[in-house]
Amino acid sequence: MSNRHKMFSIWKIIGFVIALASLGYKLFYTATYFDSIYEWWSGLIFIFFIIYLTDLVILANSFTRGIITMCIAIGMAVISVGLICFDGLALLAFAASLDGTPLIERGFYPLSHLLNIVACIFDLIGFLSIRRKEKKKSVT
């Protein structure tokens, strides 16, 4: 088996597709509600777009190999959990203020972060399956 084939597994491809769907979801709603998102984030809009880096890193993680895949998957999953917690706090704050504007119109995407966690899990499973195959091959 060549090195190129060792890099891929069906699990990592599934993770890539889920991460791509997450990014598409986020881009669609950002384009749909850009005016209200820009108005709410105003001077901090660059932070809003920095959060897109998590999606891009998770997409790129499907093309990494070795221990780097595991490290990125775990790190991005932890960051995505943090972002979900931040989204939850924002939801509580908006509920307490009786603001009826949906979170998605403010640029908060908890579904996207949840999909990113799932994509990281698939990348991690892919890493472990490739590692297991390599160990089996080295033993025989």
VENFEN-V58774 format. One record per pair of residues at least 24 apart in sequence whose C-alpha atoms are under 7 Angstrom apart, sorted by the first residue. I is the first residue (numbers start at 1). GAP is how many residues later the second one is. Records with the same first field share a line. If there is no record, write none. Layout:
I: GAP ; GAP
This chain:
6: 124
7: 56 ; 57 ; 58
9: 117
11: 111 ; 112 ; 114 ; 115
12: 50 ; 110 ; 111 ; 114
13: 49
14: 108
15: 47 ; 104 ; 105 ; 107 ; 108
16: 43 ; 46 ; 103
18: 97 ; 101
19: 36 ; 39 ; 40 ; 96 ; 97 ; 100
20: 39
22: 90 ; 93 ; 94
23: 32
25: 87
26: 83 ; 86
30: 77
33: 72
36: 69 ; 70
37: 68 ; 69 ; 70
40: 66
58: 62
62: 61
69: 58
70: 54 ; 57
73: 47 ; 50 ; 51
77: 40 ; 43
80: 33 ; 36 ; 37
83: 30
84: 26 ; 29
